[in-house]
């Protein structure tokens, strides 16, 4: 093992509350010189805001250290047809729109003319009218492609579990008879791209997450190690879903001891 991918929400913090030991663990990772990235499916805010949040928890980070589905999707769209990908309909919060700067974005009221329909986590902004507009855009253009910014089903909010991107994408797939292109976890390409950025082989990477299906299962299918933490949205029943983590930690605070023990075993 040479490098680490860290999920953020549920691993380093829960919403606006730091998980005990997270800052100490990341300081240890930096002191050890272990290559690492923050690999998150968060699409409700941009990388600048995520870095600011990490720094607020005394975790040193730069935008280059953060990989998000929005970044991956925007890069892919810019590469299409030499930057002329075609009209893009964005269903992401205002805080996350900066990643898509320079693309041909449709007005928020448009119900036709999209070549790509990008679905992120709109949180409380989801309502029938908004979901139906995404459906109409997909139906109005037979060649329109549905893009999912990750396929996380739910996350741990301060008031309990909340729906994430996947349920809304699944509804649109069903209604519009389309299969979404997924940028983010659990896409194997997303994990492998992270390994390439760290200049290591997937087999040398450990993914630390609180979601056995999205984080651990996705990483393992990409040829990586998957370590789940018992924080965030983790529930003991998650271990009965047919996915076996390579290790289970009580929290991110236990990572240094586990890493050193694994290195000598």
TIRO-307434 format. One record per residue (C-alpha): residue in three letters; residue number from 1; x negated, y, z. Coordinates in nm, 3 decimals. Example, Ala and Ser with C-alpha at 12.3 -4.5 7.8 and 13.67 -1.06 7.14 Angstrom:
BEGIN
ATOM marpa dolo       x       y       z
ATOM   ALA    1  -1.230  -0.450   0.780
ATOM   SER    2  -1.367  -0.106   0.714
! end
This chain:
BEGIN
ATOM marpa dolo       x       y       z
ATOM   UNK    1   0.000   0.000   0.000
ATOM   UNK    2  -0.140   0.334  -0.104
ATOM   UNK    3   0.148   0.583  -0.132
ATOM   UNK    4   0.483   0.669   0.027
ATOM   UNK    5   0.814   0.799  -0.106
ATOM   UNK    6   1.032   0.963   0.157
ATOM   UNK    7   1.406   0.998   0.134
ATOM   UNK    8   1.499   1.320   0.311
ATOM   UNK    9   1.852   1.343   0.453
ATOM   UNK   10   1.894   1.062   0.704
ATOM   UNK   11   1.520   0.993   0.725
ATOM   UNK   12   1.358   1.327   0.808
ATOM   UNK   13   1.671   1.507   0.924
ATOM   UNK   14   2.044   1.468   0.964
ATOM   UNK   15   2.205   1.767   0.796
ATOM   UNK   16   2.056   2.061   0.992
ATOM   UNK   17   1.899   1.861   1.275
ATOM   UNK   18   1.548   1.719   1.256
ATOM   UNK   19   1.501   1.351   1.337
ATOM   UNK   20   1.264   1.317   1.631
ATOM   UNK   21   0.911   1.239   1.523
ATOM   UNK   22   0.954   1.338   1.158
ATOM   UNK   23   0.714   1.634   1.169
ATOM   UNK   24   0.452   1.433   1.361
ATOM   UNK   25   0.476   1.146   1.113
ATOM   UNK   26   0.435   1.372   0.809
ATOM   UNK   27   0.140   1.545   0.977
ATOM   UNK   28  -0.015   1.199   1.027
ATOM   UNK   29   0.049   1.109   0.662
ATOM   UNK   30  -0.129   1.426   0.549
ATOM   UNK   31  -0.418   1.370   0.790
ATOM   UNK   32  -0.462   1.018   0.653
ATOM   UNK   33  -0.467   1.151   0.298
ATOM   UNK   34  -0.181   0.922   0.191
ATOM   UNK   35  -0.027   1.034  -0.140
ATOM   UNK   36   0.344   1.099  -0.096
ATOM   UNK   37   0.652   1.256  -0.246
ATOM   UNK   38   0.993   1.350  -0.115
ATOM   UNK   39   1.235   1.153  -0.334
ATOM   UNK   40   1.591   1.268  -0.278
ATOM   UNK   41   1.927   1.235  -0.451
ATOM   UNK   42   2.034   1.570  -0.310
ATOM   UNK   43   2.196   1.773  -0.588
ATOM   UNK   44   2.371   2.033  -0.374
ATOM   UNK   45   2.067   2.262  -0.366
ATOM   UNK   46   1.746   2.325  -0.560
ATOM   UNK   47   1.391   2.225  -0.473
ATOM   UNK   48   1.306   2.569  -0.334
ATOM   UNK   49   1.586   2.537  -0.079
ATOM   UNK   50   1.481   2.182   0.008
ATOM   UNK   51   1.121   2.290   0.065
ATOM   UNK   52   1.241   2.577   0.283
ATOM   UNK   53   1.447   2.331   0.485
ATOM   UNK   54   1.151   2.098   0.535
ATOM   UNK   55   0.932   2.388   0.646
ATOM   UNK   56   1.202   2.486   0.894
ATOM   UNK   57   1.149   2.144   1.052
ATOM   UNK   58   0.769   2.202   1.061
ATOM   UNK   59   0.713   1.968   0.766
ATOM   UNK   60   0.464   2.108   0.514
ATOM   UNK   61   0.582   2.079   0.155
ATOM   UNK   62   0.570   2.241  -0.188
ATOM   UNK   63   0.819   2.223  -0.475
ATOM   UNK   64   0.575   1.991  -0.655
ATOM   UNK   65   0.616   1.744  -0.369
ATOM   UNK   66   0.992   1.708  -0.425
ATOM   UNK   67   1.160   1.497  -0.692
ATOM   UNK   68   1.532   1.542  -0.747
ATOM   UNK   69   1.781   1.407  -1.003
ATOM   UNK   70   1.841   1.763  -1.126
ATOM   UNK   71   1.472   1.806  -1.206
ATOM   UNK   72   1.458   1.474  -1.392
ATOM   UNK   73   1.779   1.541  -1.586
ATOM   UNK   74   1.680   1.896  -1.680
ATOM   UNK   75   1.337   1.783  -1.802
ATOM   UNK   76   1.503   1.513  -2.013
ATOM   UNK   77   1.754   1.758  -2.160
ATOM   UNK   78   1.479   2.005  -2.251
ATOM   UNK   79   1.291   1.728  -2.428
ATOM   UNK   80   1.593   1.640  -2.644
ATOM   UNK   81   1.575   1.773  -2.997
ATOM   UNK   82   1.279   1.996  -2.911
ATOM   UNK   83   1.470   2.181  -2.645
ATOM   UNK   84   1.797   2.216  -2.836
ATOM   UNK   85   1.986   1.947  -2.649
ATOM   UNK   86   2.329   2.093  -2.715
ATOM   UNK   87   2.587   2.252  -2.485
ATOM   UNK   88   2.566   2.133  -2.123
ATOM   UNK   89   2.855   2.143  -1.875
ATOM   UNK   90   2.723   2.161  -1.521
ATOM   UNK   91   2.913   2.034  -1.218
ATOM   UNK   92   2.658   2.128  -0.954
ATOM   UNK   93   2.657   2.394  -0.680
ATOM   UNK   94   2.512   2.735  -0.757
ATOM   UNK   95   2.206   2.657  -0.541
ATOM   UNK   96   2.106   2.374  -0.776
ATOM   UNK   97   2.165   2.546  -1.110
ATOM   UNK   98   1.816   2.700  -1.128
ATOM   UNK   99   1.668   2.367  -1.240
ATOM   UNK  100   1.871   2.392  -1.562
ATOM   UNK  101   1.754   2.742  -1.655
ATOM   UNK  102   1.700   2.791  -2.027
ATOM   UNK  103   1.946   2.525  -2.139
ATOM   UNK  104   2.262   2.600  -2.338
ATOM   UNK  105   2.513   2.602  -2.053
ATOM   UNK  106   2.887   2.615  -2.112
ATOM   UNK  107   3.101   2.864  -1.915
ATOM   UNK  108   3.248   2.715  -1.598
ATOM   UNK  109   3.602   2.741  -1.737
ATOM   UNK  110   3.530   2.556  -2.065
ATOM   UNK  111   3.725   2.237  -2.132
ATOM   UNK  112   3.571   2.147  -2.469
ATOM   UNK  113   3.244   2.174  -2.656
ATOM   UNK  114   3.012   1.982  -2.424
ATOM   UNK  115   2.737   1.753  -2.552
ATOM   UNK  116   2.641   1.660  -2.196
ATOM   UNK  117   2.848   1.663  -1.877
ATOM   UNK  118   2.626   1.668  -1.569
ATOM   UNK  119   2.780   1.556  -1.239
ATOM   UNK  120   2.616   1.646  -0.909
ATOM   UNK  121   2.732   1.680  -0.549
ATOM   UNK  122   2.983   1.965  -0.538
ATOM   UNK  123   3.062   1.883  -0.174
ATOM   UNK  124   3.386   2.064  -0.076
ATOM   UNK  125   3.422   2.224  -0.419
ATOM   UNK  126   3.557   1.900  -0.565
ATOM   UNK  127   3.929   1.916  -0.630
ATOM   UNK  128   4.169   1.774  -0.890
ATOM   UNK  129   4.132   2.067  -1.126
ATOM   UNK  130   3.751   2.040  -1.127
ATOM   UNK  131   3.743   1.665  -1.174
ATOM   UNK  132   4.006   1.686  -1.446
ATOM   UNK  133   3.804   1.954  -1.629
ATOM   UNK  134   3.506   1.716  -1.639
ATOM   UNK  135   3.737   1.446  -1.777
ATOM   UNK  136   3.875   1.680  -2.044
ATOM   UNK  137   3.524   1.777  -2.153
ATOM   UNK  138   3.432   1.411  -2.198
ATOM   UNK  139   3.751   1.333  -2.388
ATOM   UNK  140   3.730   1.641  -2.610
ATOM   UNK  141   3.392   1.538  -2.753
ATOM   UNK  142   3.361   1.168  -2.843
ATOM   UNK  143   2.980   1.196  -2.847
ATOM   UNK  144   2.957   1.372  -2.511
ATOM   UNK  145   2.729   1.196  -2.265
ATOM   UNK  146   2.802   1.167  -1.894
ATOM   UNK  147   2.498   1.231  -1.672
ATOM   UNK  148   2.495   1.139  -1.303
ATOM   UNK  149   2.255   1.312  -1.066
ATOM   UNK  150   2.197   0.999  -0.860
ATOM   UNK  151   2.452   0.737  -0.764
ATOM   UNK  152   2.466   0.775  -0.387
ATOM   UNK  153   2.808   0.669  -0.257
ATOM   UNK  154   2.817   0.865   0.067
ATOM   UNK  155   2.600   1.045   0.320
ATOM   UNK  156   2.595   1.123   0.691
ATOM   UNK  157   2.735   1.471   0.759
ATOM   UNK  158   2.766   1.634   1.103
ATOM   UNK  159   3.135   1.543   1.116
ATOM   UNK  160   3.091   1.187   0.985
ATOM   UNK  161   3.045   1.010   0.651
ATOM   UNK  162   3.121   1.211   0.336
ATOM   UNK  163   3.158   1.108  -0.028
ATOM   UNK  164   2.860   1.180  -0.253
ATOM   UNK  165   2.823   1.177  -0.633
ATOM   UNK  166   2.891   0.812  -0.722
ATOM   UNK  167   3.268   0.797  -0.653
ATOM   UNK  168   3.334   1.095  -0.881
ATOM   UNK  169   3.109   0.955  -1.154
ATOM   UNK  170   3.285   0.618  -1.127
ATOM   UNK  171   3.625   0.787  -1.169
ATOM   UNK  172   3.505   0.967  -1.484
ATOM   UNK  173   3.347   0.650  -1.624
ATOM   UNK  174   3.674   0.468  -1.580
ATOM   UNK  175   3.897   0.742  -1.719
ATOM   UNK  176   3.676   0.845  -2.011
ATOM   UNK  177   3.553   0.494  -2.102
ATOM   UNK  178   3.189   0.601  -2.074
ATOM   UNK  179   2.883   0.471  -1.893
ATOM   UNK  180   2.686   0.739  -1.712
ATOM   UNK  181   2.315   0.794  -1.759
ATOM   UNK  182   2.170   0.803  -1.408
ATOM   UNK  183   1.889   1.038  -1.315
ATOM   UNK  184   1.791   0.966  -0.957
ATOM   UNK  185   1.812   0.672  -0.722
ATOM   UNK  186   1.871   0.380  -0.776
ATOM   UNK  187   1.742   0.420  -1.133
ATOM   UNK  188   1.423   0.219  -1.179
ATOM   UNK  189   1.294   0.489  -1.414
ATOM   UNK  190   1.328   0.750  -1.139
ATOM   UNK  191   1.120   0.540  -0.899
ATOM   UNK  192   0.859   0.456  -1.162
ATOM   UNK  193   0.829   0.822  -1.260
ATOM   UNK  194   0.754   0.902  -0.896
ATOM   UNK  195   0.478   0.639  -0.893
ATOM   UNK  196   0.332   0.789  -1.211
ATOM   UNK  197   0.327   1.132  -1.052
ATOM   UNK  198   0.130   0.988  -0.761
ATOM   UNK  199  -0.098   0.801  -1.005
ATOM   UNK  200  -0.042   0.466  -0.837
ATOM   UNK  201   0.115   0.138  -0.945
ATOM   UNK  202   0.472   0.070  -0.823
ATOM   UNK  203   0.346  -0.229  -0.620
ATOM   UNK  204   0.132   0.014  -0.419
ATOM   UNK  205   0.426   0.233  -0.318
ATOM   UNK  206   0.652   0.218  -0.011
ATOM   UNK  207   0.996   0.379  -0.021
ATOM   UNK  208   1.134   0.490   0.318
ATOM   UNK  209   1.511   0.533   0.322
ATOM   UNK  210   1.833   0.498   0.518
ATOM   UNK  211   2.038   0.346   0.233
ATOM   UNK  212   1.971  -0.024   0.177
ATOM   UNK  213   2.141  -0.026  -0.163
ATOM   UNK  214   2.021   0.301  -0.318
ATOM   UNK  215   1.681   0.347  -0.153
ATOM   UNK  216   1.565  -0.004  -0.072
ATOM   UNK  217   1.733  -0.205  -0.347
ATOM   UNK  218   1.641   0.051  -0.612
ATOM   UNK  219   1.278   0.066  -0.503
ATOM   UNK  220   1.244  -0.311  -0.489
ATOM   UNK  221   1.386  -0.352  -0.839
ATOM   UNK  222   1.120  -0.103  -0.954
ATOM   UNK  223   0.852  -0.326  -0.803
ATOM   UNK  224   0.799  -0.125  -0.484
ATOM   UNK  225   0.820  -0.203  -0.114
ATOM   UNK  226   1.136  -0.085   0.063
ATOM   UNK  227   1.147   0.008   0.431
ATOM   UNK  228   1.477   0.106   0.591
ATOM   UNK  229   1.513   0.324   0.900
ATOM   UNK  230   1.795   0.290   1.153
ATOM   UNK  231   1.886   0.659   1.129
ATOM   UNK  232   2.111   0.868   0.906
ATOM   UNK  233   2.390   0.665   0.752
ATOM   UNK  234   2.231   0.328   0.825
ATOM   UNK  235   2.468   0.074   0.980
ATOM   UNK  236   2.376  -0.280   1.095
ATOM   UNK  237   2.628  -0.418   0.845
ATOM   UNK  238   2.408  -0.277   0.565
ATOM   UNK  239   2.172  -0.568   0.621
ATOM   UNK  240   2.444  -0.810   0.510
ATOM   UNK  241   2.469  -0.678   0.155
ATOM   UNK  242   2.219  -0.918   0.001
ATOM   UNK  243   1.925  -0.675   0.009
ATOM   UNK  244   1.636  -0.761   0.241
ATOM   UNK  245   1.411  -0.466   0.332
ATOM   UNK  246   1.039  -0.535   0.358
ATOM   UNK  247   1.057  -0.381   0.706
ATOM   UNK  248   1.310  -0.220   0.939
ATOM   UNK  249   1.203   0.075   1.155
ATOM   UNK  250   1.398   0.238   1.435
ATOM   UNK  251   1.311   0.577   1.286
ATOM   UNK  252   1.049   0.759   1.084
ATOM   UNK  253   0.853   0.805   1.407
ATOM   UNK  254   0.758   0.434   1.391
ATOM   UNK  255   0.599   0.460   1.046
ATOM   UNK  256   0.234   0.524   1.148
ATOM   UNK  257   0.218   0.220   1.375
ATOM   UNK  258   0.385   0.000   1.112
ATOM   UNK  259   0.156   0.128   0.836
ATOM   UNK  260  -0.160   0.060   1.034
ATOM   UNK  261  -0.040  -0.287   1.138
ATOM   UNK  262   0.052  -0.372   0.780
ATOM   UNK  263  -0.288  -0.252   0.657
ATOM   UNK  264  -0.474  -0.504   0.871
ATOM   UNK  265  -0.237  -0.798   0.825
! end
